[in-house]
Amino acid sequence: MNEPAALAPPDTVGHAETVATRRFFPNHVVVWRGARRRVVWFGVFAGAAVAVGVASVAAWLAGAGIAPGAVLPVLFGALVPGIVIGSRGWAVAVDLRTRPLREALSRTGFAFQGGLLGVAMMLPLAAALAGVHPLVLTDVCALALPAAHAVGRLGCLTYGCCYGRPTDAPWAMRYRCHEAKAVWEGGLHDIALHPTPLYQVAGCLLHAAFLAAVTTVPGPVGVVTGTYLVVGAAGRWVLEHFRSSTVRPTPFQRFALLQGAVGLLVLGTSALLVGSAIVPMAPWSNGPAAWSDALGGGAWIWALLAGVGVAVPLAIQGRAPGVFR
């Protein structure tokens, strides 16, 4: 990454510029400003992403003949802390490569890879508590994650994070708001960049469609999980070539190698043990239920609570862009 530019003073330098450019969606960073805190769109979209993910989980559970109302409370208690703590922990770990701990902790930042690790660590516990086969639950989450990830990447677009490298492509985007991370960290004001968050939105939607197609072929549980990990890893490895980074392989590419290896291990295990008590056949013959059916009986409350539970810690920041103070 480029060396970060000095943080702009809170709401003084560039405020007129922010007002002038906020109509441009990728430059509209802040939802609300207070005397000491601000709320950013990134957290709002992240919360919406989790709500969409939980609703999708409910739909696939219902389609598999599993009552969502019995599983969603457990997922809420296990996965929301895993998402928040994991995504924050990964971002701090990446920052520690170039910054002292105190500075890394004071900077805003969350990373999908850490959230994925947090979910993976909590899923076995959630499966045990809910009385659902672990691979069924991981498959369900894998089916729901790409669409949720696509919504979350819109938050990255508004915040100016995960920005691409300079390009002369006709579809390039520019950040002109001093609060966008591409500006205050990357020093890329008004520079034409690859719209990498939009690349990921498109990739995630294709990923979701591909995984849904996988469920139409009879097979063991775990195939969806393994496919999600392998395809997602390959997509992230390619995406990093459009990102603004001078380090190769990037930390995200290293993570992708590990993710892909785990995915292949899951696929191999499912193929070897198919039909056994450990790896039964997948219950996806009916596909997902409609959200209106899956979220009935109060199950929608858990999707809403999960969204709010993620949105609040990820949306509230300090007066200066990029820091919590």
N, C-alpha and C positions, 0 to 999 in steps of 0.2 A: 504494500500500500504506500501511497505517497505520505510524506511526513505531514501531520495534521497542522492546519493553520491555527493561529491563535483564536480562541473562542471570542465571539462577538459579545460586547456588553449587552446586558439584558434589555431588550426592547428600546434601545436608543439608536445604535448604529444600524442603518438599513431598514428601519421600520417603515419608512415611506415606500421603499422598494418592495417590502413584503406585501404591503397593502396593494401596490400596483400590480403585483404578479400573482396574487393568491387565487385569482380566477382560473389560472392554469393549474389543473388538478395536481400534477407532480410537485408544484411549488406551494401547495396549501398544507403546511406542516401542522399548524396549531388550530385546535378546535376552540379553546377558551384560555384566556390569560387572567391570572390573579396577581396579587401584589408579590407573592413569593413562589407561586407554582403556576405551571401551565399544563394543559391537557392536550396531548398530541393525537392526531388521527391514527398513527401507527397502532396504538393500544386499542382504539375502537375497532379497527379492522382485525386485529389479532383476536379480540373477544368474539367478533362476528364469525371468524374462522372456526374457533373452537365450538361455538354454538352450532354451526353448520356441520362440523364433524360429529358432534354428539347426536344430532338429529339423524345423520346418515348411519351412525352406529345403531341407533334405535330401529331404523328401517331394515337394515340387514339382519339384526337379531330377530325382529318380528318375522321376516321372510324365512328364517331358519327355524321358526317354531319356538323361539325363546322369548319369554315375556320381557320386554324392555324395562318395564317398571321395577323388576327385581334386580336388574343389572346396573342401570344407570346411577342409582345412589352410590353403589360401590365404586363405579368408575369415577364419579365426581370426587369422592374422598381420596382416591388413590392417584388419579391421573392429573388433576389440576395442580397439586403441589409438585408433581414430577415435571410438568411442563414448565412451570414458573422457575423452579429451582434449577432444573437442568439447563434451560435456555440461558438463564442468567449466568450460571456457573461456566458454561462453555465460553460465553463472551468475555468473561473476566480472564479465563485461562488464556485465550488468544491475546488479550491486551497485555498480559504479564510478559509476553515475549519482548516488549519494548517499553513497558512502564512499570514503576513500582506499584506494590499492592494497593496502597492508599489511593493513588490516582486511578488505578484500574477500577476500584470499587466505586469511586465517585462518578465515573463516566457511565452514561446510559448505554445500554447495549443488551440485546438478547439474540440468541442464535437458534435456528431450527434444529441443528444437529444435537445441541444439548437437550432441547425439548424431546427429541426422538429418543435419546438415551434415557431421559427421565421416564418416559412412557414405557420403554422396554423393561426398565428395572422394576416398575410398579405393576406391570401387567400380570406376572405370575401370582402376586398377592391378590390382585383384584379377581383373577379367575378362581382362585381357591375360595375366597370369601363369597363369590357369587354362585359357586357350584357349576361353572361352565368350563368345558375343556380348554386348556390354555391356548392351544393352536386355533381353536374356533374363535376365541376372543382376539387373538393377534390377527387372524384373517379379517375379522370384522373391522378392526381398527385400520388395517392396511387398506381395505376397500374405501374407508371413509376419509383417510388422510389426504389423498391428492386433491380432492375438491376443496377441502378445508385449507390446504396449503395455498391453493390458487387465490382464495379470498385473502389470506394473510399477506401474500405478496403485493396486493394492492396497497396495503399499509406501508410496505417498504418503498413503493413508488411515491407515496405522499411524503415520506420522511427523508427521502434522498439517500437511503442506505442501500447496500448491495448494488452500488452503481457500477456501470460498465466503463470500459476504457474508451478513449476518444475514437471517433470514427467519422467518416464522411458519407456514411450510408444515408439515403434519403429519409429513412424512418428514425433517424437519431433524435434524441430528446435533449433538452437543455434545462439546467437548474439556474434560476436567477434570484432565488430567495436566499438571503444570508442565513436562514435557519435550516436549510436543507443540508444534510450531512455531507453530500458531495461537495458543497461549497466550504463549510467551516472545517471539515476534516481534509478533504482532498484538494481544496483550492481549485475547483473545476467550475468556477462561475462562468456561465454563458458558454460553456464548451459543449460541442456536440458529442454525445455519449451513446454507446449501445444501451437501449432500454432493457437491461437484463431482467428487472423484475417482470416486465411484460413477457419476455422470453419464457420465464418460469411459469407464469400464468398459463400460457399456451401449452407448455410441456406438461404441467400438472393435469390439465383437462384431458389431454391425450392419454396420460398415464391412467387417469380414472376410467376412461372409456376402455382402455386395454385390459385393466384388471376386471372390469365388469364382464368383458368378453371371456376372460379366463374362467369365470364361474360357470359359464354355459357348458363347459366340457367336464364331464364327471371325473373326479379325481380326489385325492386324499386332502385332509386339512393340512395346512402348512404351505401348499403350493402358492396360494395368493400372497402369503407373507414373504416367501422366498422370492417370488417374482417382483413384488413391490420393492424389496431391498436391492435386487440386482438391477432392475430397470432404473430405479431412482438414483443409484450410484453412478451408472453410466451417464445419465442425463446431467448429473452434477459435475462430473469430470469434464464433460464437453462445455458446459456453461462457464466454467472457470476460465476458459480461454477468451471469453468476452468480458471478463471482470477486470477492474483496475487494480492489478496486483503485479509487483515486480518479483515475487517469490514463486518459484516453481519447483516441485509441486506445492500448491497452496495447502494450508491446514485443512481446507474443505476437501481437496482432492485426496489427501491422506485419509481423511475420514471415509471418503467414498470407497477407497480400496478396502478398508476394514468392513464397511457396510456390504459391499459386494461379496466379500468372502463369507460373511455370515449368511447372506442370502443363498449362496451356493450350498453352504452346509445344510441349511434348512431344506432346500429342494432335494438334496441327496438323501437326507434322513427320511423325508416324506416318501421318496421313491422306494427306499429299502424296506420301510416298515409299513407300507400301505396295507390297509385292511386289518391291521392288528389293533389291540386295545389301546396302544400308544398313539397310533396314527389312524383313526377311523376315516371313513369316507366323508367328504365335505357335504354339509346340508344346504347346498345353494341352488337346488333344482328349481325353486320357485322365484329366485331373485329377491330383490328388496321389496318390502311392503311400502305402500304410500306413506309419506310423512304424516298425513292426516290420521291414518290408522295407527301407525307406530307410536305417535306422540300423544295418543289419547290417554285418558285416565290419569292425568296429571304428570305424565312422563315429560311433557314439554317444559315443565318447571326446571328439570335437571339440566336441560340444554341451555335454558336461560341463565341459571345459576353458574354453570360452567363458563359461559361467555363472559358474564360479569366478573367472575373470579379471576379470569385471565386479563380482562380489559383493564381493571383498576390498577394493578401494579405495573402494567406495561404502558399505561397512558399518562401517568402523573410524572412530570419532570420538574426541574428547577427553573429559575428565571433565565439562565443562560442555556443556549442550545448545546446539547451533548453532555450535560452534567445534572446530577440529582439535586445539587444544592440550590 
